[in-house]
Amino acid sequence: MIGVRENLQPITYNLYFMDNRFDKVVEEIMRGKNFLVVSHVSPEGDAVGSALAMGLGLKEFGKDATVFLHDNVPDVFMFLPGADNVVHNIDGNAAFDATIVVDCGQIDRLGDNFKKIKNCGRIINIDHHITNDSFGDINIITPDASAAGEMVFDLLNAMQVKITKEIAINIYTAVMTDTGSFRYSGTTPHSLEIAAQMIRAGVDPWDISQRVYESYPAKRFKLLGMVLNTLEVIENGKIATLIVTLDMLKNADTDKDVADGFVNYARSISGVEVGILFREVWSGEYKVSFRSRGNVDVSEVGVMFGGGGHKNAAGCSVKGTIEEAKNKIIAAAAKKVKGIVNK
């Protein structure tokens, strides 16, 4: 275990068998003073919002907290309270009583800079991905949670932390983005109740919505035009694919973060069960994003290639040419689609 000072057996709790699932986490927080909060590389709304809400909540609780992300906060989320205090490198001599990891299924996804941190303390793993490999000393994994932000809210509630407007903005953004503005199947009464409470705490839904979804740079649409030209609908109309290449990013004079959400255009086509986006990371390697509707579990496809995620949203990375990557991924996804269709 990276940077863990105690060689203790991991403790895993399940929501359905223990109502007070955050008890051990609260005890750990009460014992410590200085905490590190981290999330995965290439962070999106849930990762950023959850980490910032957790960091602000710890400070509200009277603790010291540092929020670390390997990659920069995407420009679209820089409005979130605390975003300008996120760090990307930690002094080698820094020591933490515990590290709280949010919205991350595998410890390797915290990035190379995290591996350089020597004194992380115990690892507290808080996540809602069904493919989480329970890498923490304490693991709170709730696959039915709509977002990691929902779980952070529940933890702060267990800590009896006052939800300030700043914390509320982060939690609302985390839940809103991971539920697709409360449209996805993961939306639950609890996630809507949390959203309502965040609004009562001062969140302006329109303000956040327009910041996240209606403040795109023109470069995004220039890139989108190129990406949509790669659209293929295959497997009797059940699978649709899109491609983002490094040349496209260069021609649009933008970076990879601008392509966030493009995979949803593939899934939104009538009759398509699985949308797949191939994004070139560098020559010979592609990051693959899956989105599905209905009963097609794309997390199982992601796991086959060393990735993971949720039933209807997952990802992985594959090496090879774009033709090789497509052949492998599409063959695996097609089996899942046919298995559902033939039932």
Summary of the structure (lengths in Angstrom):
residues: 343
radius of gyration: 19.8
end to end distance: 42.6
largest distance: 57.8
contacts: 1201
relative contact order: 0.11
helix: 40%
strand: 19%
